[in-house]
Amino acid sequence: MKTETGNKIVAYLKESGGKTPKELLVYTQISAPALFRQLKKLMARGQITKVGKPPKVLYYYSNHMEPDKTIGNEILDWATTDDNANIKPELLCQTRDVFQARHDRLLNELKKKFNEDLAFTVAAIAGEIGNNSFDHNLGNWRDVMGILFLVDLEKRKIILADRGQGVLSSIKRVRPQTANHADALRIAFTEILSGRFPEQRGNGLKFVAKNIRANNLSLKFYSGDATCEISGIETNFKQSDKLVPGTLTIINF
Amino acid sequence: MRIELKKFGNNLSSRPAGKEAYLSARAYILPKDKNEKVEIDFTGVEVLTPSWADEFLTPIKKEFGENLILLPSDNVTIKSTLEFLEEIK
């Protein structure tokens, strides 16, 4: 019986998009404590995702548990080795104009599928990260000009990558004593950089982190041999076994 | 005077676009008298990022100081961006 209720909730969310707890109560006709027990189990299994914080909470179908061996792997290869054998040309935004046009389209697609708060927030996060790549690397790309921008709204995932100079290189311009990639990520995601060098750049990732946490989303950011992972309210900086000379960002929402 | 930001677009996200918008506003929209009040109306804007806002609002704030008035908005990205710009000042 309980499994049936769980399956019913998953099927309903898959078909109808985001729903509030109140809407789920009306649909399932079970008590609030029983509903929240179900939701907790489904989230633990990765079948649904909770977005937002009270009083604005929505539950969405999530297919993170489904086989997902290929999505993003070709971008990871490109970000680490410049291997573009499997890269579809339409994923590459060589100039900011192309990225802006695709970003406008992303916003329109997000609005069709999700509530406005989530659509606008995810678009702002992706816009800040994509534009950051151009702001910090224009005329100074390592080899390939521009960024890769993959959007998969079914899997609720956005991946952005560049073959630029990486975060350490940018941070060293304002904090020359920065020792390594992990320190650079920690500064970029947590410390406010003041002064104009020559402009007040370098604070965009803190805006990204703040909005990822505030909306219960998740993000994995690679640069050099370090990663920053934000999931819910937790932020972890780690050494990575991959070396990403520029940056690679994976947003799950 | 009131500036309707939606006239610059509904998706305001990059630094160059913010800078271009500011230069255009300075040339054709903003009053010459720095004692005049300037109201920024966010109605119709869907996405605002700190990069765009920093290029557009920060120089206007420097020029007009307390005469710059940001009208309230319920949009999550506008609220978050304006709070963030306050934090990093």
Boltz contact constraints between the chains, C-beta under 6 A:
constraints:
  - contact:
      token1: [A, 104]
      token2: [B, 11]
      max_distance: 6.0
  - contact:
      token1: [A, 107]
      token2: [B, 11]
      max_distance: 6.0
  - contact:
      token1: [A, 117]
      token2: [B, 76]
      max_distance: 6.0
  - contact:
      token1: [A, 120]
      token2: [B, 46]
      max_distance: 6.0
  - contact:
      token1: [A, 120]
      token2: [B, 47]
      max_distance: 6.0
  - contact:
      token1: [A, 120]
      token2: [B, 76]
      max_distance: 6.0
  - contact:
      token1: [A, 120]
      token2: [B, 77]
      max_distance: 6.0
  - contact:
      token1: [A, 121]
      token2: [B, 76]
      max_distance: 6.0
  - contact:
      token1: [A, 123]
      token2: [B, 47]
      max_distance: 6.0
  - contact:
      token1: [A, 124]
      token2: [B, 47]
      max_distance: 6.0
  - contact:
      token1: [A, 124]
      token2: [B, 49]
      max_distance: 6.0
  - contact:
      token1: [A, 124]
      token2: [B, 77]
      max_distance: 6.0
  - contact:
      token1: [A, 127]
      token2: [B, 13]
      max_distance: 6.0
  - contact:
      token1: [A, 127]
      token2: [B, 49]
      max_distance: 6.0
  - contact:
      token1: [A, 128]
      token2: [B, 49]
      max_distance: 6.0
  - contact:
      token1: [A, 131]
      token2: [B, 14]
      max_distance: 6.0
  - contact:
      token1: [A, 131]
      token2: [B, 51]
      max_distance: 6.0
  - contact:
      token1: [A, 135]
      token2: [B, 15]
      max_distance: 6.0
  - contact:
      token1: [A, 192]
      token2: [B, 88]
      max_distance: 6.0
  - contact:
      token1: [A, 203]
      token2: [B, 88]
      max_distance: 6.0
  - contact:
      token1: [A, 207]
      token2: [B, 50]
      max_distance: 6.0
  - contact:
      token1: [A, 207]
      token2: [B, 84]
      max_distance: 6.0
  - contact:
      token1: [A, 211]
      token2: [B, 80]
      max_distance: 6.0
